[in-house]
Every structure is written in C-alpha cells, then in structure tokens.
Amino acid sequence: FGHVVDVADEASVDAIFAKIHHAEGSIDILVNNAGIALRRPSVKLSLQDWQRVVDVNMTGVFLFARATGRFMVERGSGAVINVASIMGLSGGGLYPNISYQSTKGAVVNMTRALAVEWAASGVRVNAVAPTWVETDLTAGLRDNPEFMDRAVSLTPARRLARADEVANAIRFLASPAASMIVGHVLAVDGGFLAQ
C-alpha cells in the first residue's frame, strides 16, 4: 500500500505517520528519499526556487525523521536512513547546484545530529550519499556526452551507480548487520569522494 503526502507540510506528515502507526502498530524503518534539484547559477537562483528545494530536501527530511522518531524513540528501536548525495560532501565543481548541494549537506549533518541524539534510545540514524545514479531523473545529464565523459572520468569505477546498488546500501544500513553503525554517511560513489 502507499500514501501520498506533501513531505514539506508538517500537518500532513504528522497525520500520515499517526495513521501508519495506528494501522501497523510500529514503524521499524524510515528511508528519507524525497528530493528535488533545480539547477540554476547561484546569481540567477530565485528565492522561491531556493525555498522549494529547502522545503523538500531539508525540511521534509526533518519532518519525516521527527514524526518517525517519536515512535521509534519511545519504543527503543528503529533505523532511519537518509538519502544525501556526494554533492552534500563536496563543492560539486562538475555540477554546480547551490540549493541541492546546500540541502544535501544539511542532510549529512542532520543525520549526525539525530544519530547522536537518538542512539542511546536504540534508534540508529545513518545516510547514504550516492553519486549520479542511472534513473529517469538523471536522463538529461546522461544524454549530455560532455557531462558523462567528465563524470565517468572522475569516478574511479568509471561508471555511474545503479539504483539497486544504492538500495543494497540502504538495505544494509537498515538491517541488524549494521547494529553498531550510527551516524555514518556511506558513499555509494565508485570512489568519487576517495580522490
């Protein structure tokens, strides 16, 4: 089953989590994966576009984590995995996008802050930081040979990530195999950040 919710609307988020908790009895895993990118040069980025990215990429992650955390902390267990980006850990010279990079950087530190706050309660908070992934959302970039040549040449694995590779990292962080991993940001980037 699925639910449609505006990730940036506090009342909607709280209501949907109350409904899920009531129906299921518990919430064990949260994967915060909503995100948008509006690529504009910084000097041409409108405040409206900036705020739209902040609302989805940063506020949405906080609202979902807070709503889930209320149940997980009280119960004493759970796993939260936030989807950040390599762009939240680098200046992104290859793909300058100030609103996306800023919000994904915020997700990185929000992950660490929540991890420290909730760890003693038995709730683990971690993140994955993917490189460019072969999805419909990156189709435009992948259709640009110049961009692709640079992206691949800057990645030691010499390719983009596949969606299943990111999903496998999330699955690991959500599993008991990661029981002592707290506040970690796992790059799924083919070595991009290792250079």
HUQUI-V328697 format. One record per backbone hydrogen bond with DSSP energy under -0.5 kcal/mol. NH is the residue of the N-H (numbers start at 1). CO is the residue of the C=O. Records with the same first field share a line. If there is no record, write none. Layout:
NH = CO  CO
//
This chain:
5 = 3
7 = 5
9 = 6
10 = 8
13 = 9
14 = 10
15 = 11
16 = 12
17 = 13
18 = 14
19 = 15
20 = 16
21 = 17
22 = 18
23 = 19
24 = 20
25 = 21
30 = 79
32 = 30  81
33 = 31
39 = 37
40 = 38
44 = 41
45 = 41  42
46 = 44
50 = 46
51 = 47
52 = 48
53 = 49
54 = 50
55 = 51
56 = 52
57 = 53
58 = 54
59 = 54
60 = 55
62 = 58
63 = 59
64 = 60
65 = 61
66 = 62
67 = 63
68 = 64
69 = 65
70 = 66
71 = 67  68
72 = 68
73 = 69
74 = 70
75 = 71
76 = 72
77 = 72
78 = 122
79 = 28
80 = 124
81 = 30
82 = 80  126
83 = 32
84 = 82  128
86 = 130
88 = 85
89 = 86
95 = 92
101 = 97
102 = 98
103 = 99
104 = 100
105 = 101
106 = 102
107 = 103
108 = 104
109 = 105
110 = 106
111 = 107
112 = 108
113 = 109
114 = 110
115 = 111
116 = 112
117 = 113
118 = 114
119 = 115
121 = 118
122 = 119
123 = 118
124 = 78  122
126 = 80
127 = 184
128 = 82
129 = 186
131 = 188
134 = 161
135 = 133
138 = 135
139 = 136
142 = 138
143 = 139
144 = 141
145 = 143
148 = 144
149 = 145
150 = 146
151 = 147
152 = 148
153 = 149
154 = 150
155 = 152
156 = 154
157 = 190
158 = 155
161 = 132
165 = 162
166 = 162
167 = 163
168 = 164
169 = 165
170 = 166
171 = 167
172 = 168
173 = 169
174 = 170
175 = 171  172
178 = 175
179 = 176
181 = 178
182 = 180
183 = 125
186 = 127  184
187 = 185
188 = 129
189 = 187
192 = 189
194 = 191
195 = 191  192
//
